[in-house]
Amino acid sequence: MATEGTKIKVKNPVVELDGDEMTRIIWQEIREKLILPYLDIDLKYYDLGIEYRDQTDDKVTVEAAEAIKKYGVGVKCATITPDEARVEEFKLKKMWLSPNGTIRNILGGTVFREPIVIPRIPRLVPGWNKPIIIGRHAFGDQYRATDIVVPGPGKLELVYTPENGEPQAIKVYDFTGGGVAQTQYNTDDSIRGFAHSSFKMALMKGLPLYMSTKNTILKKYDGRFKDIFQEIYESTYKKEFDAKGIWYEHRLIDDMVAQMIKSEGGFVMALKNYDGDVQSDVVAQGFGSLGLMTSTLTTPDGSAFESEAAHGTVTRHYREHQKGRETSTNPIASIFAWTRGLIQRGKLDETPDVVTFAEELERACIDVVNEEGIMTKDLALACGRKEREAWVTTKEYLAAVERRLKSNLKARLLSTVEDAVASSRRLPSLIDMTARILGITTALLVLSTLAVALRLYTRFGIVRTPGWDDALIVAAVGTNYVFYACLIIELRHHLGQKQDTVSEHDMRLQLKALWLSIPFYNLTLTLAKISMILLYMRLFASTNKRFRILLIVFLVFMGIVGLWTLFSTFLICLPVRGFWDHSVPATCRSFAVVWCLNAALQIVTDIVVVMTPIPTLARLRLPTRQKFALILVFALGFLYVSLRFGPASIVQPYTNASSVCAMSIIRLVRIIQLASGSSDEFSSNIAHPRSISHNTDKVIRAQRPSSSLVLHRIQRRHHLHLPTANPTPPRPHVPVPALFAPAPAPARQ
């Protein structure tokens, strides 16, 4: 935060476009008094004053637009668009095009104009209690039109020559005398960009969107706008609009203007270039003053941003200034042109101090008027006060803003220090929580690795009967490591902190790692379960053809489920970048639906793994009570039975499946909370240890047959006996190694 003698560093340059007349003078005052004393900033300066544009044949305007494309952010002073009188006044070479139009045609995008609401300033339309945002298409139409004065009688035709075809002439009009004519154009790509920008703005503001044209007259020209907007809304944004309780609607421009005047506000209007130019001034005046309107140009992909004052160069005040008289020109819109550009620069550079400074400058502008009653003449007149004492000059207003800004920054600095002290007290608990997360997940991962290593030692070193089930469980451990790596990445980018304290860059990296981790979580579970089914085939299916067919069906089912859970999470957003980068136009399926469906499928496959061996267990030659107890323990899976070397050791290792099933059910509840926004697990990261414990539980317990075999060997080698509280008579013994040997052929009766 800037203090006396220090400046806030702005990482990357901002393109500054100077202007004309009174706004040029105010622009310099703002830069020297309110910007440069507080910011260490590299301003790429371009003089768009009318004289210099004429000297360079308007090349400076093109160069300025290209600079905005290069650096991403530009701030622009109001400029003159010459007419015949201006051509004569400045002795121009020609009547140059609007610099705003030239810049917009190079950058593309949409101009959004939003009122600066000051409660103290009464609205000329008293019913407007909510903001009205005008989205103006910033390309083509009248602002890039070619117009002519028709000198006399003659025929006017429009000729279109296809790239690979014959020219097509369209009759326009037969002039019987002099007149005027013009041609204008637009492109599908530009209209689509306009649509995406408008829908995104409505979603960001949480307001309904109205697109207005005169398609009843311009059936093809305006009809194209209407059709493209409707197509994009239906294919891309309708679900998001429905989820927010807002809507999109096309209305005729005359009907929309009438509706706007009698409404209470609270919507976004998407208008063609000329309509937006006119209606933005109507809205500005309706909210109190033409000097209380922000104007920003934004491209659909966010690669270029330009902010400017929505009003003109205030020629009448400039004439008074030239005569040496005092002027009271409202500088608020010009100040907001600087601040909106700085806010965008700060967001792109991830420098919150720059954003905070710009917000404090905006607050100072409003507080000086609203709380101190210091205002320029236009605002005083809007309040019904005409006496000279009611208003101040432009310089006096800027001095009041400067004083208020210093006060705001000092208060903000004090608040920041207090927050830092409070954060330092919370830091140990945050570090402790992160350490616990890492400790738990690392320990679980090590356990699963050791369990698989023990299994491989048993299969390769003792019984020498490795199979595909071993390969899949190794793959499951590998995918679990990928899941663990994603967790590390998320922790490095401040996972565990509240989301509003995490930078946009870190949040994107968190979401990117989350997007990668979810498919690997599901893949780990799927591989472990398929490994267990393959193990069932080795243990139980060699003498039972029907059971083997059933297991094959289960394998196919689990393979389909595995592919679905993998690709449904990888491709939950198209393009996939839309999952972590919300500035990219993307179509995303409902997270709640996909995550809950996948969790439910995991529960179903858990039940399959649990229930599959139970018919075989029921045929074991054991006493009824013992058999019932084994089946009950297997089905419940929540209690661990003591390790024994007898018939129970055959089924004991497989009690894991129902335990994991219970974990899946618990996790489904948490997923529903997470998807509905009623849980803070995303920021606190409780979900990750649970997910890794789920995976590790599945992997570790699948190794327990191998563990039983090794422990059986250790017992025989060292003559160990496990004590029991209630010794029971000896029962028929089924050696554990028999589990891994080919089953003998059934004896003939």
N, C-alpha and C positions, 0 to 999 in steps of 0.2 A: 504494500500500500504506500502511495506517495506521501512523504512528509516534507517538512521544511528542509531543503537542501538535497533531497533525494528524488529520483525519478523512477517511474515504472518502466521496465524494459519491454518494448513490443518486439517480438521475435522477428517477424517478417514485415516487409514493406507494405505500405498502404498507398494507393494511387490517389493523388489529389488533383482534382480538376477545377481550376479557377473559373470565374464567371464574369458577369457584367454588372455595371451600374451600382445601385445601392447595395445589392446583395454581395458584390465583390468587396466593398468596403467593410461590411459587417463580417464577411467570411475571414478577412485578414484579422479583424479584432478578435474573433473567436479563436483562431489559430494561435495568436500571440498571447492571449490572456488566459484561455481555458484549456488549451491542449499542450503546447510546447513546454510550459513551466512544469508540467506534471508527468509527461511521457518522454522517454528516450525512444524516438520513433523515426524511421527512415521514410520520408514522404517523397514519392516519385511525382514530381510536379509537372503538370501540363496546363498551359495557359489557353483556355477556351474562350477568352475574350474575343469579341467579334472582330476587332482589328487584327489580332494575330491569326485567327482562322482565315481571314481574307489574305493575309500575307503568305500563308502556307497553302493556299488553295484548299483549305479544309482538311489537309493531311494530318494536322495535329489532332483532329477529332478521331480519326481512324487509329492513329498511334496510341491515343489515350485508351481507346476501347481494347486494343491488342494488349496494352499493359495490364488492364484489369483481368483479361483472360490469363495472362502470365502469373500475376501475383494473387489473384483471387478476390481482392477487395478494393473497391474504389469509393471515394466520397466526392460528391459533385456540388458545386455552387450553381445557382440559377444562371441561365444564359439567354441571350437574345436569339430568337428565331426571326431572321429579317423578312420584312415585307417591302413593298415598293418605297414606303417612306423611309425605312431604315437603310435601304440601299442608297437612297439619295443622301441621307444624313451622314453616313460613314463613307460615302463614295466607294462602295464595294464593287468588286469585279463582276459579281453576279449575285443573284438571290440564293444564297446557300441554303441547303436543307437544314432542318432542325437537328442540332447536335444530339439531342436526346433520341430522336428517331434513328440517326446513324449508329449511335452506340447500341441501341436496343436491337437493331437489325444485325449487328455483328455478334452480340452476345446471345441473342434470343432470350427466352425466358418470359417471365411475367412480372409486371409492376403491381405491387400491392400497396394500396394507400389506406392508412388507418388513422382515425382521429386521435389527437392527443387530448385526453379528457382531463379537464381541470374543474373540480366540483364548484369552485367559486364563480366560474364563467357560465352564465345561463345559456341554454340551448335555444336557438331560434326555432327549432322544431321541438317543443317541450316534451313530446311523447317519446323522444329517443332516450331511453334509459339504458340501452345496451349498445355495444359498439357495432358499427357497420363497416365492414372491410371490403374495399373495392379491389378486385383483381382485374387488372387491365392487360389485355394481350399486347405484348411489346414488340410486335413484328407486323410489317406489311400494312395492308389497307391504305387509307388516305395518306399515311405518313411515309409511304414509299411509292406513292402513286405518280404517274406521269400525266400532267394535264397541259392542255393547249387552249389557246384562244382561236376559235375558228373564224377566219377573216371574212368568209362570204359563203354563198351557196356551194354545195358539194355533197359528196357521199362519204360517210364515215364507216369504215370497216375495221373489224378486229381480226387479225390474221394469226393463227397458231400453226407453227411448223414443227411437226414431230421430229424427234431425233433421227428416226428411220422411216420417213414417210413423206407424203405430199402435203404441201401447205393447205390449211383449211381456212377459208374466209367466212366470217360471220358478219352479216349486215347489222349495223348499229342504228344509223339514222341518216335520213336525207335532209340536209340543211337547205332551207330556202333563203337563208340570210346568215348573218354572223351569229356566233354563239360560243359556247365553251364545251370542252369534253375532257374526260380523264379515263385512265385505265388503272386498276389496282389489282393486287394479287395477294394470295397467301398460300401456304404449303401444308400438306397433311402432317409432316413431321413437326412443324411449328405449332400447329393446332393441338397435336398430341402432347407436346411438351407443356403447352398452356393448360391442358386438361389435368395432367399429372400434378403440376404445381398447385392448381386450384384445389384439387381434392386433398392434397397433403396439407395445405393451409387450413382447410375446413376441419380436418381431423386434428391438427395441432391445436386449433382454437376451440374445438368441440362445438362448432356452430354448423347449422345447415348451409348448403350451397345452392345458389340459384344461378343458372346460366341464362342470359337473356340475349335474344337476337330479334331480327325482323324477318324471320324465315317465311312468313306468309307473303312477303313481297319479293325478297331475294331468295327464291326457293332453292336454288342450287348453291349460291355462295354462302348464305347464312345457314342453309340446310345442312351443308357439310360440317359446320361447327356443331350443330345440334346432334347430328348422327355420330360423330366421333366422340363427343362427350358421353353420350348414352352408352355407346359400345364399351368405352373404358370403364365407366361406372359399373356396368353389369359384370364385366369380366374381372375387375381388379379390386374395386373399392366397396362394393355394396355390403359385403359381410362386415367390414370394419365400420361402416356407417351405421348399420343396424345394431352392431354391438354397442356403439356409443349413443344410440337413440337419436341420431341425426339423419338427415335425408338429403337427396339431390333432386332438383326439379328444374325443368326448362320452362321459362315464361317469356312471352313477348315483351319487348323492351318497354313499350308504353304502359302495359299492364303492370310491369315490375316497378316502374317509377312511381306510379300511383300507389301501389302497395307499400313501397318504401316510405313514402311520406306519412301514411297513416299508421305505420307499424310502430312498435316500441324498439326496433332495432334487433340486434342479436343474430346476424347472419353474414355470410360472405356472398358477394355478387361477382360472378365472372362475366366480364364484358369485353366486347371487341375493342380495338384500339381507340377509335374515336369516342365511342360510347363511354368507355372508362375514363377518358380524358375529361369529358363534360361532367359525368356524374360524380367523380371524385371531388370536384370543386363544389358541387351542390351539397355533398355530404359534409365537407369541411366547413362550409358556411353554416349549415344546419346545426353543427355541433358547437358553433360559436365564432369561428374565425378561419379565414383561409390560411392564416399563419399557424394554425394548430392542426397540421396534417403531416404525417410521415409518408415517405415514398421510397420504396425499396424495389430494386430489380433483382430477381432471383432466377437462376437457371434451374431446370428440373433436377439435374444431378448435383446441384450445389457447388459447382466448380467456379462460378463467378457470381459476384454480389456487388451491387452498386446502390448507394443511398444518396438521396438528394432532397432538397426542399421542394414541396409540391407547388409552391407559388412561383410567380415570375420574378423579374429583376427589380420591381418596385420603381419604375421610371419616374413617377410623380414625386416621390420622396427624393430621388436622385437630383432632380431639377432644383428642389429646395436646398439640398446639400451644396450644389454648385453655386448657389447664391449666398452661401455662408449662413443659412438659417438652420436652426435646430430641427432635428427630425426625431420622430418617435416610431421607428420601424420595428415590428415584432421580429426578433431574431430566433425565436424558439424552434421553428422548423429547420433553420440552418444549423442550429446546435444539434438537433436530433439527427440531422444528416451525418454529422461527425460521430455522434454516439452510436447510431445503429451500425455504421461501418466498423467502429472499434469493437463493438460487441461481437460482430461476426468474425473479426480478426482474432479476438481473444478465444472464441470457441474453436476456430480452426487450429490455432496455435496451442490450445490447451493452456492458456495463461489466464487463470481466473482473476488475477489482480487487474488485468486490463478490462475484463468484463465488469468487475466491481466498480472501477473508476468511472466507466461510461454510465453505469446505472446510477451512481451517485450524482453525476453531472445532470442527468435527466431529472432526478429527484430534486436537485437544487433549483432547476428551472421552474418546476411546478410549485415547490414550496414557497418560493419568493412571491409568486402570484397568489397562491391559495391561502397561505398562512400570514404573510406579511402585507399583502395587498399592494405590492409594488408591481406595476404593469405598464405596458405601452398603451398608446392612445386607442388602438383598435380594440383592445380588451376592455379598456375603461368605457368606451362607447357601448360595447356589448353589455356591460353591466348597467347601462343607463346613466352614466356620469359624463357630463360634458365640460365641467369646470377644469381649468388648467391644473389645479392641484391634484386631480385624480390620476394623472399619468406622468410618466417620467420619459426622458429621452432614451435613445438606444444605448448610449454609453453608460448612463446611470443604471439602466436595467442590467447590463452586462457586469457592471461593478458589483451590484447586489448579488448576482448569481455567483460571481467569483468569491465574494465573502461567504456566501452560504455553502459553496462547495468546500472551502477550507474547513468550515465548521463541521460539515458532514464527514469529511475524510478523517478529521481528528477523532470524532465520535466513533467512526467505523474502526479506526486503528485501536482505540481503547477496547472496543468490543472484541476485536481480533485477539488482542493480548489476553483478555479474560477467557476467551474460548480456548486459546492455546494452553493456558494453565489448566483448565478443566480437562482438555484432551490429554495432557501429560499425566493427569491422574488416572484417566481411563486406559492409557497405553499399556500398563502392565497386564491388565485383564485381557486386552486384545491380543497381546503377544502370547499370554498364557493359553488363550483359546486356540490360537494358531498352532502352538506347540503341541497341544493335546490332539488336535486334528491330525497333524503329521505323525505324532507318536502312535496313535491308534491305527491309522491306515498303514503305516510302515510295518508295525508289528503283525498286522493281519496278512500283509503281503508276504512277509518273511515266513510266516507259518504255512501259508499255502504253498510257497516254493519248497519248503522242507518236506511237506507232506507229499508233493509230487515227486521229489527226489527219492523219498523212501519207497514210493510206489515203483519207480523205475528201477531202483536197486532190486526190489523183490522180483519184478517181472524179468529183468535181464540177468540178474546175478544168482537168483535162487531157483525159481521155477522155470526160467528160460522160455516163457510163453508170452512174449509181447504181442499186442494186437492194436487194432485201430482205436479202441477205446483209450489206450495209453497215448496215442498221438493226439487225439482230440483234447484230452485233459491237459497236455502240455500246451497246446494252442490256447486253451482257456486261460492258463496262467499268463501266456504272452499278451493276450488281449486285456487281461486285468492290469498288467504293467502299463499298457497304453492309457487305460483309464486313470491309473495313478499319476502318470505323467501329466495328463490334462488337469488333474487336481493341483499339482505343483504349479503349473502355469497360472491357474486361477488365483492361487494364494499369492503368487508373486505380484499379481496385479490387484491386490487389496481385497480379495474375497474375504468375507468376514466383517467388512465394514458396512455401514449403512450406505445404501445406493446413492443418496444425495450428497455424500462426501467423496464419491469416487469420480475421477475425471472421465470425460466422454471417451478418451482414448483407451483408458484402462477398462472401462465398461465394455467396449467393443471386443477387447482381447479376452475378457472374461467370457463373454457370450460366445466367442469363436471357439474357445476351449470347451465350453459347455456343449456346444453343437457337436463337437468331435467326440466328446466323452459318452454321450447317451447311446449312440449305436454300439460302441464297444462294451458298454455295460450289458446291453441286451445280448450281444454276441457271446460274451463270457458265459452268461447263464445258459444260452442255447447249446454251446459246445459242451458244457459240463453235463447237461441233461442227456444229450445224444450219447455222450460217453457212457453214462449210466445205463441207457437202454442197450447199447452194444454189450456192456458187461452182463446184463440180464440174459442176452442171447447166448453168451458163453456159458453162463451158469445153469440156466434152466431150460433152454429151448432145444438142446441137441436131441432130446428124445421125444419132443412134443411138437409135431408139425403145426398144429393149429396155433399154439402159443407163439411159434416162430413167425407165422404169417401175421399174427396180431402185432408182434413187435416191429415187423417191417412196416406195417401201416402206421404205427406210432412214429417210426423214424421219418417216414415221408411227411407226416403231419408236423413234426417238430422242425423239419427242414423248411417247410413252407412258412411256419410261424417265424423261424429265425430270419428268413429272407425278408419277410414283411417288416419285422421289428427293426431290421438293419436299414432297409431302404426308406421306410416311412419316416424314420428320424433323420437320416441323411438328407432326404429331399423334402423335409417338412415345409421349406420355403423355396420358391423358384423365382429368380435365381437364388442359390443357396446363401449367397452373401447377404440377402435380406434378413437372415436370422440375427446377424450381429451388427449389421449396418442399416439402420432404419432410414437413412437418406436415400437408399436405393429402392426404386419401384419394384415391389415383389408381391407375389401372391403366396400367402401362408395359410396352411390348413390350421384348424383350431388346435392349439396346443393341448387344451383340456381333453378333446376327443382322442387325439393320437396317443398321448401319454397314458390316459386311462384305459384305452383299448389295449395298448401293449402290456400294461400291468395286468389287465384281466387275462390276456393270453398267457402270460407267465404263470398266473395262478392255475389256469387250465392245464398247462403242461406239467406243473408241479403235481397236480392231482393225478395225472396220468402216470408219472414216475412213482408216486406213492402207491397207487392202487394196482399197478401191473403185477407185482409179484405175489399179491395176497392170495389168489387162487392156488398158486404153487405152495405157499406156506400152509394153506389149509389141508393140503394132502400129505404133509409131513407126518411121519409115524411118531407122534408124541402124545402124551396124555392130554385129554381134552382141555383141562384147566390151563396147562402150560401153553398149549397151542393157542387158546383164546387170548391168554395174556400176551403172547408174542405178537399176534395180529393187532391187538389193541395198542400195544406200545409202538408198533410200526406205524399204525395209522395216525396216532396222535403226534408222536415225534417230538414232543416238547420236553419229555423227561429222558434222562440218560440212564441206561441200565449199566450195572457194573460189568466189567469185562470178564467173560467166562470162556473156558475152552470146552465147549460142548456143542450141542445142536444150536443153542441160542446164538453162538458166534457166527452162524451162517447168515442170519438176518439182521443182527444188531447193527452192522455197518451201514445199513440202508435206511435207518430211521431219519437220516438227514433230509430226505425229500419233503416230508410233511412239515418239518421244522422250517425249511425254506419257504414252503407254501404259506405258513403262518406269517413269515416275514414279508412275503409278497402282499398279503392282505393288509398288513399294517402299513406297508409302503404305499399301497393304493390310496389309502385314506390320506396320507401326507401329500401324494401327488394331486389329489382333488383339491386339497387346501392350497397347494402351490399354484395350480392352474387358475384357481378362482381368485387368487390374490389375497387370501385370508391367512396366509402363512408367511413368516419371515425367513424361511429356511434358505431362500436363495442368498440372502445377504449374510445370514449367520453360518451357512455352510454345514448345518447339521446333516443335510441330505447326503453329503459325500461319504462320511464315515459309514452311514447306514448302507449306502449302495455298495461300498467296498466290502463291508461285513457280509452283505447278502451274497456277493460273488464269492468271497473267500470261504464262507460257510458251505456253499455248494461245492467248491473245489476240494476243500480239506476233507469233508466227510465222504466224498467219493473215493478217497484213498484208504479208508479204514479197513477194507479187506486185506490190503497189503500190510497195513500196520499190524493186524491180527496175526498174520503169518510170521512176521519178524519177531513179534513178542512171543509167539508160540515156540519159536526156535530158541530164544533166549531162556524161556522157562525150562525147556528140556535140557539145555546145555548147563544151566546153573542149578537145576533141581529146585526151581522156585515153585511155591504153592501160594495161591491167593486164599487168604482166610475168608470164611463165610460165617455169618452170625448164626445161621441155623443149618448145620450140615445136613445134606440130603443123601439118600442112597444113590449109588452110582447109576448113571443112565447110559444107554448106547452112545458111543462117542463117534462123531463124524469128524475126521481130521480136516483141519483147515486147508492143507495143501490140495486136498481133493477138489477144492473149488476151482483150481486152475488147471486141473488135468482133464483130458477128454473123458466124457462120461462113458461108462461101459454100456455095451448093447444090452437091451432088456433080456432077461433070462426067459427061456421057453418054459411054459408050464407043463 
